[in-house]
Amino acid sequence: MTKDIKQMFDNIAKNYDKLNNIISLGMHYAVKKQAIHNVPLKSDFKILDVCTGTGDIAIYIAKNIIKEGKVVGVDFSEKMLEIAKKKASDLKNIEFISADALNLPFEDAEFDACFISFGLRNLQDLEKGLLEMKRVTKKNGFVVNLDTGKPNGMVKFFHQLYFFYIVPIFGRLFNGNSSPYKYLPHSTKKFPSGDELVQIFINIGLSDVKKNDFLFGAISQQLGMV
């Protein structure tokens, strides 16, 4: 990740959750919840959430699933992590760490499952990021990605209209700057489709790879086993 992208996320951290609610029309929580429950997690698992942002995925897992285990969230944006820590201040089974997704500060096979949501497309080297996630995940553990998809037909038309033209307006109105929310749709242009990501998962040695689409393919999840 470049310093410019890190600075961008630091700058939008304060309004990040509010804008996520507005942009997704409140649906992102339901999608994240379903994506989490698509993974067979156990109460004593140790979970890693890469590019955790303000901690939605990590906090939900810590509150609702991991009772005897632990959840670790990592991000390169200190401002995002500050908000995540405040949101999780009442939880004892979660920790947030500043770290580079391409060079995770953990031992091999340390986690039972490793998640990344809406962060993979921001990595300078997508495959290296996935390999790092695989490295720190135990045998028979899970590597999980949730990110924007590539819908087809009329859904594609309205999806692009919304993200390329409407979302930047929300950014300007509620964040005072549309630039980060112009970056959002443009960051998806070269991002692989859900099916292409399934093949990448297979290519790096993950097995039993599955894909789950949400909102008519606007969001896609890939799940593979180490």
N, C-alpha and C positions, 0 to 999 in steps of 0.2 A: 504494500500500500504506500502511496506517496504521501509526503508531508501535506500537500494541498488537500487531499481527501481527509486526512486526520483533522486538519484545521476546520474543514467544512463541517465535520460531525461535531467537533467541539462547539462550533458556532450555533448549530441548530439544536443542541442538546436540550436547552431550556424549554423549547416548544415542540420537541420531537414527539412526545406521547400525544399531545393535543392534536397535532397535525396528522399523525397516523390515524387517529379516530375520525378526523374529518375526511381525509383522503380515501380511507377504506369504507366510509359510511358506517363506521362502527363494527365492521365485519371481521377485522383482523384478529380480534380475540377469539372468536368462534373458530376461525380457520386454524390458528395456532393450537388451540385446545384439541381439536380433532386430530391434527397432525401429531401431537404428542401421544394421544391415545392410540394411534396407529402402531406405536412401538411397544412391544411387550416388556415394559419396565417392571422391576421388582422393588419392593420397599427398601431393601438394603443395598441397592446399587449405588455406585459412585458415578456421577454424571458430569460431563463437561459440556458447556454451552459456549461455542466459539463465536466471536463477534456479537457478544451478548447485548450490546447497546444499553438500553435502560433496564434490561433484565427480565422482560416479560416471560420468555420461555423458562429461564432458570428459576424465577420466582414461582411460577405456576407449578413446576415439577416439585420444588422444595416444599410448597404448601400442601400439595394434594396427593403426591405419590411417594416421594422419598422420605420415609419417616425414620428409618434406622441408618440410612446411608448419608451421602453428602452430595451437594451440587456445587460446582465451581463454574463461575462465569468469567470469561476473559474478553477484553477489548483493548484497542489501542487508544481510545478516546477517554482521557481522564474525566472530562466533563460528563460524558455518558455514564461512566462508572460511579461518579458522585451521586447521580440521581438514582441509579440502581441500588446503591448501598442504602440510601434513605428509604427507598421503597421496601427494602428487605430488612430494615433495622430490627424488626421483632422476630426474625428467624435465626435459629441457632445452627441450622444445618446447611448454610450457604455461605460461600465466600466469593468475592470479586477481586480479580487480579488484572493488572495492566500487563498485556503481553502481545507479542506479534503472532498472528495466526499462522505465519509461514515458518515460525521457529518456536513452537510451543515449549514452555519451560517445565515439561513433565517427563517422567520416565516412560519407557515403552510399556504398553499393556497396563496402563494405570486405571483406565476407566471402563465401565461396563457399557456405556453408550456415549456417543459424541454427537451433539447437534450443532448445526449452523443454520440460521434463518435470516434471509435477506441480507446476507453478508458475502456469500461466495462470489457474486459478480463484482465485488469491490476489490478482490484480491488481485495482485499483479500476476500471480501464477496460480490459476485455479487448480490445476492438477497437483501442484506441490502442496497447496492447502489441504486438499483431500487426503493426500498421502500422509501428511502430518496427523490429521485426524485418525486415519487408520493406524498409524504407528502407536498412538497413545491409547488405543482401544484394545481391550482383551480379546483373545480368541473366542469366537461365538458372540462377541459383542456387536453393537450396532453403530453404523455411521449414517447420519440422517441430514438431509438438506431440504430446506423449504425456501422457495424463492419465486420470483415472477415466472410465469409460463408464457407460452406463445399460442394463444387461441387462434382458431381459424374462422373463416367466413365472416358473417356480420358481427360476431363477437369480437373478432380481431379489429374490425373497423372502429367500433365504439370504444374498445379498449385503448387503441392508439389515440383516438380523438380525445379521450378523457385524460390519459397520462401525458400526452405531448402538449395539450393546450389548456386543459382545465386545472390540472394539478399545479403548474407554475403560478397560476392566478391565486390559488389558495396559499401557496408559499409566500407570495408578495403581500397578501392581505394579513396573514396571521404570523408571519415570521419577519416581515419587512424586507425580504430579499427573495427573489424568485430563482436565483442562480442554483442553489442546492436542489431545487425541485424541477429544474430543467435537467440537471445531472441525472436525476432518478430515471426518467424514461430513456435517456440516451445511454445510460449504463446497461440497459437491457438489450440494446440493439445487437451487440455481438455476443451476448450471453447465450449459451447453448439452450436448445429446447429441452423439455423434459425427457423426451426419448433419447436425445443426444447425451444428456447427463447420465441416463441409465447405462448407456454404452461406455461412458467414461468410468463409471463405478465398476463395471465389469472389467474394463481394461486395467484398472489398478489392482485387481485381484479380489474385489468384494464378491460375495456369493449371494444367491437367493435375492437378487435385486428386484425391488418393486417400485412402482410409480403410482402416486395418488394425485389426482387433479381436483382443484377446487374452483368454484366460481367460473364454470365453463372453460376451465383451462387457463384462466388468468393467473392462477397460482398453482405451482406444481411441487410435489414432494417426491424425493427419491430416498429409498431406504435399502441399505445393504448390510450384509453380515461379514464380519472379519473372519 
